[in-house]
Structure formats: structure tokens, C-alpha cells
Amino acid sequence: MGKKELIQYVDNLTELKELPDFKAGDTITVTYKIREGNKERLQNFQGVVLQRKGSGPSATFTVRKISSGIGVERIFPVSSPFIEAIKVNKRGKVRRARIFYLRALRGKKARIKEARY
């Protein structure tokens, strides 16, 4: 078995959870499990999706939020067992798939127009 066949075999074994449809510019809340010692708790991470990358079980998405005036970004694997739920709070209207220009903007300039469906 070659390298590609092994990767495809593992990808087929991984079951993907049903995730809501979201893209760059959307504001989402990711509820994920945090392990501290032998205890588990749920924590929310709410922010704007900067990008979705990859496909299948190896896909990831990046979420950015401002916490105490400091920008915090977190990359989540789509197939992570620690993701409990994803809720789409707002649909954003952006014209590109990766909105890294948001990193340089502050305050009102960093707002994203809401998409009308």
C-alpha cells in the first residue's frame, strides 16, 4: 500500500459530523470541549471565519475574535472530536474566500456587511 492509498483509507474511516454551511465572513460560535486534568468542560469561541481550507476529514477553518483588544485566531480541524457544536450567528457578505485583510483593520472598519438572503 502506497502513501496515497493509506491516506485515502484513513479518510474513509473518519466519520464527518454534520456541520452547518458557513464560509469566510460569517460570524460563528464554536463550542468545544476542553480537558483540564481529568475534568472536561465546554467553552465557546465566537468570531469571524477568515478561511476554510482543504476538503474531507482533513479540512480546517480559521476563526478570529478580538479578546481584550488583542486579536486571537484559532484553527479548528473539521473532523475534530472536541468540537461539540457550531452555530452560525451572522452571514457575512465578503467578496473573497480568504479575508486576511481583516487582521489589519480595527474598530468600525473591521465590520462586515450582513448578507441578505
ZIDA-V151970 format. One record per backbone hydrogen bond with DSSP energy under -1.0 kcal/mol. NH is the residue of the N-H (numbers start at 1). CO is the residue of the C=O. Records with the same first field share a line. If there is no record, write none. Layout:
# ZIDA-V151970
NH: CO  CO
This chain:
# ZIDA-V151970
6: 2
7: 3
8: 4
9: 5
10: 6
11: 7
12: 8
13: 9
14: 10
25: 49
26: 23
27: 90
28: 47
29: 87
30: 45
31: 85
32: 43
33: 82
34: 41
36: 39
39: 36
41: 34
43: 32
45: 30
47: 28
48: 64
49: 26
50: 62
53: 60
59: 56
60: 53
61: 76
62: 51
63: 74
64: 48
65: 72
67: 70
70: 67
72: 65
74: 63
76: 61
78: 59
80: 77
84: 31
85: 31
87: 29
89: 27
90: 27
93: 113
99: 50
102: 99
103: 100
109: 106
110: 107
111: 108
115: 91
